[in-house]
């Protein structure tokens, strides 16, 4: 018995040591491929957060390889495990809008007039994110703006492919707009808002509802570092920030393919730009082109990319990337002209920066009023770190 016990202890010790070495090796590999730009404030904090995320992803991959659970499931569990208690200033309730789970935040204080309504779509690359991951942010918006906030728990990829997330956000928004009187909201003062993939969904929902005669017009759209196109992953910001946490260029392409069809096997073609035929790219060049990016954003290590032609086989698998409901930057002018007043936030150290800049130009060219906020030391995901105690960032606040 003693020998068996000793052998078991030795086995566990070797297993744990090997596990730790494997995690450390994977962290070193990922960290060596990352880059913290010199102009970024609080770089040590970002490195700590980046290492934490890499460590979690590596552990998730190991658990998947030994058959315990999938990496995606593990990451979702870790990200959404924190729950907050009651809020003294808000009524918070979980409901269903058209079979879509939502969480409603209503200020407790009485109001002399109808409130603003905010439909909020969380980020997470259409693969991650939940009502829980954006709980602090939605509470803060509801409290500080005295608005009724509806956070939408849309279906996630790769289990639920495009257009599942878009349809959930659209259906939840229409349901809310048809029932605003139950929540004391002014029907003429409903806003759609989202960060990252959520910004993509907000833009797509806003375009779909533009010009509909059976619903009040949306008051505004708020797009927080949105991803709005998948034609060109070699725009200046994708080159300059390719290895900047918290969103690498490769991961941006990976996520959009996961959302599109749950298959990222064509990620290399997407990154090099050979997934779309040249004639189609040229058709959209008036909207998706580095020529439309102000010169001041090109000075930091940008090299023009040669257009590559796409194969018919690859294009057939990704051709829905040209649909505006997936890539809102490709919507026709007739749709863009009907969009509501817009707010766009971009971050200098974010691969998605130029998506926001290109959409800003499109909106302004079509007569839509735009308020633009550019965080010169901001990075992708910073908005979710506005209230993270010792790991908060001034730009997020």
Residue, then its C-alpha position, 0 to 999 in steps of 0.5 A: x500500500x505504501x509503495x502504491x501511494x508513493x508511486x501515485x504521489x510521484x505520478x501526480x507530481x510529474x503530471x503537475x510539473x509537466x502541466x506547468x511546464x507545458x503552460x509556461x512554454x505555451x505562454x512564452x510562445x504566445x507572448x513572444x508573438x505579441x507586441x506592446x507599442x511604445x506609445x501605450x500607457x500602462x504597458x505592464x498592466x496590459x502585459x499582466x492581462x494578456x498573460x492571464x488570458x493566454x494562460x486561461x486559453x492554454x489550460x483550456x486547450x490542454x483540458x480539451x486535448x485530454x477530453x475533459x471539456x472544449x477550450x471554448x466551453x472552458x473559456x466561456x465558463x471562466x469569463x462568465x463565472x463572476x456574478x454581482x449582487x443586487x444594485x441599490x439604484x437599479x431594478x435588474x430582471x432576466x426576461x425573454x424577448x422573442x425566444x432571446x434571453x435579455x437582461x433589463x436594467x431600470x433605474x429605481x429613481x422616479x422620472x418625470x418623463x419617459x426614459x431613453x432606451x439602450x439595446x446593448x449587444x456585447x462583444x466577444x468575437x461572436x464566440x465569447x461574451x455573455x450577459x455576465x461578461x458585460x454586467x458591470x458595463x451595462x449597470x454603469x450605463x443604466x446608472x450614469x445615463x439614467x436609461x433603461x438598458x436591455x442587454x441581449x444574450x444572443x446565440x454564439x458561434x460556432x454552435x450557432x452560425x451567421x445569421x443567428x446572432x444578428x437575427x437574435x439582436x434584431x428580433x430582440x430590438x423589434x420586440x422592445x420597440x413594440x413594447x417600450x411603454x411597459x418600461x417607461x421608454x420614449x419610443x423616439x429615443x431608443x439607441x442600439x449600442x455594442x462593442x467589437x462584435x456587438x458594434x458589428x451587430x448594432x450597425x447591422x440592426x441599425x441598417x435593417x431598421x433604417x427606413x421602416x415605416x412600421x417602427x419609430x426611427x432609432x435615435x442613434x447608434x453607438x459603435x465601440x471599436x466595431x468590426x465592420x468588414x472582412x474583405x481586407x485584413x491588410x489595412x494600416x491598422x491590421x498591419x500596425x497592430x497585428x500583435x497588439x493585445x487583446x485582439x491579434x490580426x489572426x484572431x480577428x480573421x478567425x472569429x469572423x470565420x467562426x461566425x460565418x460558418x464555424x470553419x476557420x480552415x480558410x483563415x490564411x487566405x482571408x489574411x492574405x486577401x485571396x478569399x475574394x476575387x479581384x473584380x469584387x474587391x474593386x467593386x467595393x474599393x470605393x468603401x474599403x480601401x487604405x486610400x480612405x484612411x487619413x494619412x496621419x494613421x499610416x505613418x506607423x509602419x504601413x506598407x501597401x498590400x498587393x491585391x491578390x485574386x481569389x479562387x472560386x473554391x475558397x470564395x464559394x465558402x466565404x462569399x457571404x462575407x459580402x453581405x451587409x448584415x455580416x459586414x455593414x461597411x458594404x451596405x449601399x448608399x441608399x441604406x447608409x443615408x437613412x441611418x440615425x445619428x452615430x457615435x463611433x469610438x476607435x482605438x489607436x492600438x486596435x486592429x479594428x481601428x480602420x473599420x471604424x474610420x472607414x465607416x465614419x467616412x461613409x456615414x459623413x459622406x452620406x450626410x449622417x451626423x457622426x460624433x467620433x472619439x479616438x483613444x490615442x492610447x486605447x487598445x481593443x477591449x479597453x472599455x471592459x476594463x474601465x472598472x477592474x480595480x487595480x487593472x483599470x485603464x484611464x482610456x477605458x474610464 
